[in-house]
Amino acid sequence: MAQKREVTIFKSVYFLIFFSFGGLFPLLSVYLRDEVGLTGAEIGTIISIGPIIMIFAQPLWGMFSDYTQKPREILTITMIITGGIALLYLPLSSYLAFVLVAALVALFQGSIVPISDSITLNYVHQKKGDYGSIRLWGAAGFAISVLLIGSLSDLFGLSVIFYAFALSLWFCAFFTRKMPKEGQLPKVELKKGISQLFQNKQFILFMLTTFFVFGPIFANNFYFGLFIQDAGGTLTGVGIAFLLAAGSEVPFMKWVGYWIEKTGLVKIILFATVVSSLRWFFYAFEPSPFLIYITTFSQGLSIGLFIPAALQYVREISPQDVRATAVSVYSSVGGGIGTSFCTFMAGFILDKYDIFTVYLFFGVLTTMGILTLVIILVGKSRSIVGT
């Protein structure tokens, strides 16, 4: 019974974290364009500044968590601060002020997912649990939030997205205090850990994969609202599309552990990456909203499989005493470097061409991720043959 209650707490944390993200990030670009009147390049810069900050913030928060051995307390404080800073978007009208607030939000938000993932992975490892069955509640929270907050934005205006973000994180902070101590992070030396990790060829190749694949995945969260609108949809339509897309992740995250056992981590990741690439190329051909809704299930096949499999792969190829560091670096490369590059470039592409060309760019990058995964697979097979 105690373990069941602890798992429920983890599920609640993930649901509320991604409920907050789903209420803000998919509609932030719409708010900046339609309510504030910024250009595509300005929007791209504001959106990309967050991931740039996270490149440095995520490893630093990981180091601070390792040093203090108080990850739950850090999560609680940073969630409260992140929600409060996001409300500063509301009175702003200056482009530079938006850049500053986006940077501050990212500075504290950068702790939330990596530390939550590290605590959860450590817990499920000790309790022989299943990360995917917990993480799927994040997908459910994101899906429900985009539909609900999108509908509320149609009724009451886009300012709703900031209130929803703050309230969700503040409520989530209550649950983080109740996370079990079994999830505490192991003590590591960050400098030594990074040195070890970057001598690992598999890790380096997979960080390249993460850059090419996760960059477009996270950037899509910011530009998908514009994509739906430019394809002829409404704000409520944005919510429906995200509900179908993020909701489709749930069953795949539920069963990914079984498929990994049968097929292998890298093959599952490769399959998910191929599906993701095909999705972005399909969007580049200017499909109708109806076809977009019909094909949203592909997000389950791509993101729903990639996220839990990739995280497990990072732990598998990393030395045991630096796994927490590996998760922070992995999050920094995908959620930081890759996302900042994609969102920044997408803003300029949007100004010069259109939103559909943005998705062509995403497709090309993801295809490069397929190539790095093939290199990893070939290397593994040669190693097997060699033995």
N, C-alpha and C positions, 0 to 999 in steps of 0.2 A: 504493500500500500504506500509506503514511504517513497519508493522509487517511482511509482505511478504519479504521485503528487509532484515529485521533482521534474519528471518529464513534462507534466502539464505546465509547470512554470517556464521551462525552456520553450515550449510551443507558444505560450503567451507572449514571451519576449520577442520571438521571431515574428509573430503575427503583428504585433504593435510596431516593431521597428520598420517593417516593410509596408505596413499600413501608412505610416508617416511618410515614407519615401514615395509611395504611390499617390498620395494626396498632393504632393508638391512638385516633384521633378518632371513628370510627364506634361504638366500644364504651365511650368515656369516659363518656357520659351514662348508659349501663347500669350501669357501675361505680359512679358517684356515687349512683345511685338504689338499686340492689340491694345493693351491698356497704357503702356508707357510710350510706345512708338519708336523703339530702337531698331536699328538696322540689323541685317543678318550677321554682319561681321561683329557688331557690338554684342549681340546675343551670344554668338559663338565664343567671344572672349570671356564674357561673364560666366558662361557655363563651363568653359575649360579651366578657369582659374581655380575652381574647386578641386578638380582632379590633380592639378599641378601642386597645390598645397598638400594634398593627401600623399603625394610621392614621399614627402619628408615627414608629414604628420603621423602616418600610420606606423612606420618603424619606430619613431620616437615614442609614441604612445605604448607600443609593445615593449620598448626598453624600460619605460617608466613603470609599466605594469609588472615586468619581471623584477625590477628593483624594489618596488614597494610590496609586492605580493598581495596586492589588494585590487584585483581586477573588477570585482563587483562594485566597490566603492567608486572606482574611476568611471565605470559605465554610468552609474547613477548620476554623478556630478556632470559628466559631459553631455548626457541626454538633456538634463535640465537647462544647461547653458545653451546648447545647440537650439533647442526650441525657442528660448528667449531671444537669441540673436536673430532668428529667422523672422520674427515679428517686425524687425527693423526695416524689412523690405517695404512695408506698407506706406510709410510717409515719404519714401524717396522718389526723386524725379531725375537726379543727376546720374549720368552714366558711371562716373568714377565712384560715386557713393555705392552703386550697385556692385561694382567690382570689389570694393572693400568689404561689404557685408557678405558677399559670396565667399570671399577668402576666410572671413571669420567663422562662418558656418562650417566650412570645410575643415578648418583647423580642429574644431572640437568633434565634428561628425566623424572625422578620420579614425577615432578610437572605437566607434560603435560596432561595426561589422567584424573587423579582425579580432578584437578581444572577445566578442560574443562567440565567434567561430572557434577560437582557441579554447575557451572554457568548455564549449559544448563538445568539441572533439575529444578533449581530455576526459570529460565525463563519460561519453559513450564508450571510449576505449576501456576505461576502468570497469564500467558496468556491463560491457558487452552489448551495448545498445546499437541503434541504427540512426546515423546522422540524417540520412535522407528523409526518414519519417518525421523528424523534427523540423528540418529545413523547409519541408513542403508547406508548413504553416506560414512561412514568410511569403511564399508565392500566393497563397490564398489571401493573405492580408493585403498584398499589393493589388491583386485583382479586384477585390471587393472595394478597396479604397478608390481606385481610379474611376470605377463606375459610380460610386456614391458621391465622391467629391466632384466629379465631372458634372453630374446631374445637379448638385447643389450650386455649382458655379454658373450653370445655365440660368438658375433661378435667382441667385443672390449676387452674382458677380464673382470674378476670379480672385478677389481678396480672401475668399473662403479657404484657399489652398494653404495660406500661411497659418491661419488659426488651426486648421486640421493637423498640420505638421507639428505645431508646438504642443497641442493638447495630447496627441498620441504619444509623443516622446515623454511628456511629463507623466502620463499614466504608466508608460512602460518602465520608467525609473522605479516605480513602486515594486514591480516584479523582479527587477535586477537585484534588489536587495535580498530577495528570497532565493536566489540561485544557490544550489548546494555547494559546499566548500570542496567537494570532490572534484569540482571543475576548476580549481585553482591552477594557475599556470606554473609549469616547472621553472626553476631558476636557471637562467642561461646567461652567457656572456655574449652580448649582441655583436661586438666587433669580431670575436673569434668565430661566432656562428656564421656571420656573413662571409668570412674568409673561407670557411669550410664549404659553404653552399656554392660559392662561385668557382670552386675547384671541381665541382660536380657537373660533368658535361650534360647529363640528362636534365639536370635542373636548369642549366642555362638555356638549352633548347626549348624546354617547356615554358620558360619565362618569355621567350620569343613567341611561342604559340599563344600564351596568355595575352601578350600585347596585341597580336593580330586578331584574336577572336573576341576577347573581352572588351577591347576598345569599342568596336561597333555595337556590341550588345548593350553596354552601358550608355553609349551615345544615343542609341535608339530610344532609350527612356526619355531623353530630352527632346528629340526631334519627331517622335512618332505622332505627337499631337498635331504638329504642323503638317505632317504627311497626310493624316486622315482628313484634316480640313482642306488641304489643297487637292485631295482626291475627291472632294465633294461632301465630306461628312461634317457633323456638328460636334460641339463639345460633349454632348451626351453620347454621340457616336464614338468619340475618343474613349469614353469610359467603357462602352460596350466592347470595343476592340481590345482594350487592355484586359477587361474581365475575361474574355475568351482566351486571349493569348497567355496571360499569367495564370489563369485558372487551369489551362491545359498542362502546366508544369506539375501540378499536384499528383496525378496518378503516376507520372514517370518518375518523380522523386520517391514515390512510395515503393516502387518496384526496382529502382536502379540497383540496389544492393544485390538482388537476385540475378539481374542481367550481367553485372560486373563479375560475379562468381562464375557464370557460365561462359562469358565471352572474353573477359580481361579488360583492365582499366583503359589501356591506350586505344584499343579497338572501339570501345564505347565512346571515348572522347573524340576519336576520328569520325565516327558516324555522326555524332552530334554537330561537329564542325562542318561537315559536308552539308547537312540539312540547313544549318545557319547560313552558309554561303549561298545556297540555292534560294533561300528566302529573300535575302537582300537583292539578289539579281532579279527575282520576280517583281519586287517592288519598284525596281528601276524602270520597268515597262509600263508604268502608270496604270495599274489595275483599278477597277471600280471599287467603291467601298464594299459592295456585296462580295466580291472575290477576296478582298482583304479579310473580311470576317470569316469567310469559308476556310481560308488557309492559315488562320491564326493558330490552329492546333500544332503547326510546325514548331512553335516556340517551346512546346512541351518536349518534342523530340530533340530540340537543340539545347536550349538553356536548362530544361528540366533534367536532362541527362548530364550535361557538361558540368554544371556547378558542383554537385556532390561528387562526381567521379574525379574531377580535377583536384578538388580539395583533398580527397583521399590519396590521389597519386602524389601530390606534393608531400604529404606525410610519409608515404611509402619510400620515396627516393631520398628523403632527408635523414641525416643522422639523428638518432633518437633524442639526444640532448639539445638539439637546436630546432626542433619541430615548431615551437612557438614562433621563433624567428623566421622560419621558412614561410609560415602562414602570413606573417606581416609583410615580408618581401613580396610574396605572391600577390597579396591584396594591393600593395603599392604599385606593382608593375601593371596589373590589369585595371584596377580601379583608379589608379593615378596616372601613370605615364600613358598607357594606351587610351584611356578615356579622354585625357586632356588633349592629346594629339588629334583624336577623331572629332571631338566637339569643336576644337579650334578650326581645323581644316574644313569641317562641314559648314561652319558659318560663312567662310569665304566662298565655298562652292555654292552655297545657297544664294549669296549675293550675285555671283557671276552667272550661274545657270539656274537650277531649280532644285526642289526637294528630292525629285526623282534621281537626279544626278548624284546627290548625296548618298543615296542607297546603292548606286552603282559603285561608288567609292568604297562603301562598306563591304560590298561583295568581293571586290578585288583584294582588300586587306585580309578578309577571312580566308580567301583561297590561298594566300601566302601562309596562313596558319595551318592549312591542310598539308602543305609541303613540309613544314617543320615536323609535323606529326609523323609523316611518312618516313622522314629521316630517323626519327626516334624508333619507329617500328622496325626499320631495316637494321638499325644498330642493335636492337634487342635480339633480332633473329640471327644476326651474325655472331653475337655473343653466345647464343644457344648452340649454334652449329659448331663454333670454335671449341666449346667444351665437350 
